[in-house]
Amino acid sequence: APLNSEKPPIHVAFCCDRGMLPGLYAAITSLLAHQTSPVILWLYLQDLSPSEVRLIWKSAEKAQEIHEVDLDLSPCSRFRGLHGNQTAYARLFLPENVDTRRLIYLDADTLCVGDLQPLWSSDLMGKSAAMVPVGTLGTKSEWEIYRQVGLAESRPQFNTGVILFDVEKWTTMESTARCLQFGDRFPDKLLTADQTCINGALNSQIMSLESIWNVPCNHGKDIKPSPQAVIY
């Protein structure tokens, strides 16, 4: 469907370092190609050169607005990293640093193949965030630390590659602080970095999304993209 400039905008965030940069260009381009609503982008860019940032702005020229977000990740300095760095933890700080009532976060290696308006307008049922569940906590390598904080084996494990934030609820619930407290307790056991923190600290405050909003695209797997909105 064509872009309707009279619709209220949706707000979408990406966090990226040099290792994820090639994916970000494709992620932004695919996002902006499929929306019926204007898009306001919020970008956390770590250790990129001015020329690389200019190319990102070029790929995002169809966005209504672009905001670069400055985040302090030092509270996570002791935490186990993902792919050798702390960039993954950036999404924990996004809700407290954007000027919008809700926010969609997308990993920099996702491809958007549909309109995000249905996701944007989802009823969060009083929860602070919504994500796609993938299996249960009891089947994950981090089960022992989840057990130590009183979580049940049958609780869903949520994938943080796509997140719909209720910014006000997230902030009111002090969700970032709760994730950091969990990380401080188990700094060396955060096998999936921020994802482990969010599942361990906020599991009951997350609403389950339909799987179409975060579809894995594995090598050799036949994907029929038309029904899906986001694949990774």
C-alpha positions in Angstrom: 0.0 0.0 0.0 1.3 3.5 -0.7 2.5 5.9 2.0 -0.3 8.0 3.6 1.4 11.2 4.8 -1.7 12.1 6.8 -1.4 9.2 9.1 0.4 9.7 12.5 4.0 8.5 12.3 5.4 5.3 13.8 8.6 5.5 15.7 11.3 2.9 15.0 14.7 2.4 16.6 17.9 0.7 15.6 21.2 0.2 17.5 24.3 -0.5 15.4 28.1 -0.8 15.6 30.5 -1.4 12.7 30.0 -5.1 12.8 26.2 -4.8 12.0 26.6 -1.9 9.6 25.9 -3.7 6.3 22.7 -5.2 7.7 21.5 -1.8 8.9 21.4 -0.3 5.4 19.2 -3.2 4.2 17.1 -3.0 7.4 16.3 0.7 7.0 15.7 0.4 3.3 13.3 -2.5 3.7 11.5 -0.8 6.6 10.9 2.4 4.7 9.8 0.6 1.5 6.8 -1.2 3.2 5.2 1.4 5.4 1.8 3.1 4.9 2.6 5.5 7.8 5.4 8.1 8.0 8.4 6.8 10.0 10.5 8.6 12.6 13.8 6.9 13.1 15.8 6.8 16.4 19.4 5.5 15.9 22.1 4.6 18.3 25.3 4.4 16.3 28.5 3.2 18.0 32.0 3.9 16.7 31.0 4.7 13.1 32.9 7.2 10.9 31.3 10.4 9.6 31.2 8.9 6.1 29.4 5.7 7.4 26.8 7.9 9.2 26.2 9.9 6.0 25.5 6.6 4.1 23.0 5.7 6.8 21.3 9.0 6.5 21.2 8.5 2.7 19.5 5.1 3.1 17.0 6.7 5.5 16.1 9.7 3.3 12.4 8.5 3.0 12.0 8.8 6.8 10.0 11.8 8.1 12.6 12.5 10.8 15.9 11.0 11.9 17.2 11.3 15.5 20.6 10.1 16.7 20.4 8.9 20.3 23.3 9.2 22.7 23.3 6.4 25.2 25.6 5.7 28.2 26.3 1.9 28.3 28.8 2.1 31.1 26.4 0.5 33.6 26.8 -2.7 31.5 30.6 -2.6 31.4 30.9 -5.7 33.6 28.2 -7.7 31.7 29.1 -10.5 29.3 29.1 -9.1 25.8 27.5 -10.3 22.6 29.9 -10.8 19.7 32.6 -9.2 21.7 31.0 -5.9 22.7 28.2 -4.3 24.7 26.1 -2.8 21.9 23.3 -5.2 22.4 22.5 -3.7 25.8 21.7 -0.3 24.1 18.1 -1.3 23.6 17.6 -1.4 27.4 18.2 2.3 27.5 16.1 3.4 24.5 12.7 4.0 26.1 14.2 6.5 28.5 15.9 8.5 25.7 13.2 8.9 23.1 10.4 11.4 22.9 7.4 9.2 22.0 4.7 7.2 23.8 5.6 3.9 22.2 8.6 2.6 20.1 9.3 -0.3 17.9 12.9 -1.6 18.2 14.3 -3.7 15.3 17.6 -5.5 15.2 20.0 -4.2 12.5 19.9 -7.6 10.8 16.2 -7.7 10.2 14.3 -7.3 7.0 10.9 -5.7 7.1 8.6 -7.2 4.4 5.3 -5.8 5.5 3.6 -2.8 7.1 4.3 -2.3 10.8 1.1 -0.4 11.5 -0.7 -3.4 12.9 2.2 -4.0 15.3 2.4 -0.3 16.2 -1.3 -0.2 17.1 -1.3 -3.5 19.1 -3.0 -3.5 22.5 -0.2 -4.1 25.0 -2.7 -5.2 27.7 -1.0 -3.1 30.4 2.4 -4.6 29.7 5.6 -2.6 29.3 6.7 -4.3 26.2 5.8 -7.0 23.6 8.0 -9.6 21.9 7.7 -12.9 20.1 8.2 -16.0 22.4 10.6 -18.6 21.3 10.4 -21.8 23.5 10.3 -21.8 27.3 12.8 -20.7 30.0 13.3 -24.3 31.1 14.8 -25.3 27.8 17.3 -22.5 27.6 21.0 -22.5 28.6 20.3 -19.7 31.2 17.6 -21.8 33.0 19.7 -22.0 36.2 19.8 -18.3 36.7 16.1 -17.9 35.7 15.3 -20.6 38.4 17.3 -18.6 41.0 15.0 -15.6 40.6 11.8 -17.7 40.9 10.7 -18.0 37.3 8.8 -21.1 36.2 10.2 -23.5 33.6 7.0 -23.1 31.5 7.4 -19.3 31.2 8.1 -18.2 27.6 11.5 -17.1 26.5 11.2 -13.8 24.5 13.3 -12.9 21.6 14.5 -9.2 21.8 15.2 -8.8 18.0 11.8 -7.1 17.7 10.3 -5.1 20.6 7.2 -3.0 20.9 7.8 -0.7 23.9 5.2 1.2 25.9 7.6 3.9 26.8 5.7 5.4 29.7 4.9 2.0 31.2 8.5 0.9 30.8 9.8 4.0 32.5 7.2 4.0 35.3 8.1 0.3 36.1 11.8 1.2 36.2 12.4 -1.6 33.7 15.9 -0.5 32.7 17.0 -0.4 36.3 15.5 -3.9 37.0 17.4 -5.3 34.0 20.6 -3.8 35.2 20.1 -5.2 38.7 19.6 -8.7 37.2 22.7 -8.2 35.1 24.7 -7.1 38.1 23.7 -10.3 39.9 24.8 -12.6 37.0 27.3 -10.6 34.9 29.2 -13.6 33.6 26.1 -15.7 32.8 24.3 -13.4 30.3 24.6 -15.8 27.4 22.3 -13.7 25.2 23.2 -10.3 26.8 20.2 -8.0 27.0 17.8 -10.8 26.1 18.8 -12.7 29.2 18.4 -9.6 31.3 14.9 -8.8 29.9 13.7 -12.4 30.3 15.1 -12.7 33.8 14.0 -9.3 35.2 10.8 -8.6 33.3 9.3 -11.9 32.1 5.8 -11.2 33.6 5.7 -7.7 32.2 6.1 -8.8 28.5 3.2 -9.5 26.2 3.5 -12.2 23.6 3.4 -11.2 19.9 2.4 -13.3 17.0 5.3 -15.1 15.4 4.9 -13.1 12.1 6.6 -10.2 13.8 10.0 -12.0 14.2 10.5 -14.8 11.8 13.9 -16.6 11.5 15.3 -17.0 8.0 17.8 -19.8 8.3 20.1 -20.7 5.5 18.4 -23.2 3.1 15.0 -22.6 4.6 12.2 -21.8 2.1 10.6 -18.5 3.3 7.3 -17.2 1.8 7.6 -13.5 2.9 4.2 -12.2 1.9 2.5 -13.0 5.2 5.4 -11.9 7.4 6.2 -8.4 8.6 9.8 -8.9 10.0 12.3 -11.6 9.3 15.8 -12.0 10.6 
